[in-house]
Amino acid sequence: MQPSVTRWKTLLRTTALSLLAVVAAAGVGAGPAVAADGNVAWTVRTASNSYGEARSSFSYNVNPGGVVEDAMVVANRGPAPLNLAVYAADGFTTDAGQLDLLTKDKKSVAIGAWVKASAGSVVIQPGKTAQVPFRISLPDNATPGDYVGGILTALTQADQAEGINVDRRLGIRITLRVGGELKPNLAIEDLHVTYDGSSNPFGKGDATVTYKIHNVGNAALSGKQTVSVSGPFGVLRVRAGDIAAPPELLPGESWDVTVPVHGVAPAVSLAATATLTPLLTDVSGSTTSLKPVQATAHGWALPWTFLLVLVVLIAVVVGAYLYRRRSRAQRKAREDARVRDAVAQALGGREPRTS
């Protein structure tokens, strides 16, 4: 019996999403989505209107309850008509640090819920373009801050070889800043430091500093990072090399960081300090550095080889002391016996009386 259609529909494979459509000289987004047979291709770009021309993405400042109307232009570069689904979705940062959009079967609660295209699908003839209007309607109680999502076109095709449906998506990023008090804030959480010494008792080793960057504010933020490790009272401080900036984190998102620090002296007690300078980018693309945040954690850097040598030396000293003490006791016992023998002989073999 053949597998049911429902089963095939549950096996969806999504191609990588091109979120930033870079506008070429001709005004067409680069990097069209191409089907496996090479006969299907389309591009997307922003429409030219009062919001601007040749925009790389959609970006707006809107107050709660506000409305925005804009459009996306879709072009069919293939030889056959295209029937594309059109929908919006919330964005998120992947483990690789890239922006992606929720798939259609996932529920969106922000941009994906506020953006509505004029139609759920569009049919485009070969060599033709179509303008797809959409409307953004913010609820009156929309929370101030930054939101990222996108508007997507999607083509679902059957992969006969694998017996599954392949969902190909191509969209444009939507960045939305809802008016109100902006509270940009990054936190450093779960800071730890570990130490790995060398076999040389007096040599230096490597420390590893780990922590989590958590966006606890309501603005999308990246940041500049520095990490240092020192001994007690800040002595023997060593700074880590250049640390890659984290991706721009959306409100509520977090990012794990691992930083190696080389050439750290085994100072018994280590203090690791991480400093993070948040970077806020506005809708015009201008970036502002905010007040740095800092966190410190402590760990142990015990020179195990040196301690082993020290333990051996202490054992030798203690052993020598105990040996000498035992030898003195034995010599004293022999001397006492010799004295008793001498006294006994002097008394004519009689044992000396004791009082």
Beta strands, then each sheet from edge to edge (+ up, - down):
strand 1: 12-14
strand 2: 33-34
strand 3: 41-46
strand 4: 58-62
strand 5: 67-76
strand 6: 82-93
strand 7: 99-101
strand 8: 115-117
strand 9: 121-124
strand 10: 129-137
strand 11: 145-159
strand 12: 164-178
strand 13: 186-196
strand 14: 205-215
strand 15: 221-230
strand 16: 238-239
strand 17: 254-264
strand 18: 268-281
strand 19: 287-289
strand 20: 293-301
sheet 1: 1+ 12+ 4+
sheet 2: 1+ 12+ 11- 6+ 7-
sheet 3: 1+ 12+ 11- 6+ 9-
sheet 4: 2+ 3- 5+ 10- 8+
sheet 5: 13+ 14- 17+
sheet 6: 16+ 15- 18+ 19-
sheet 7: 16+ 15- 18+ 20-
end
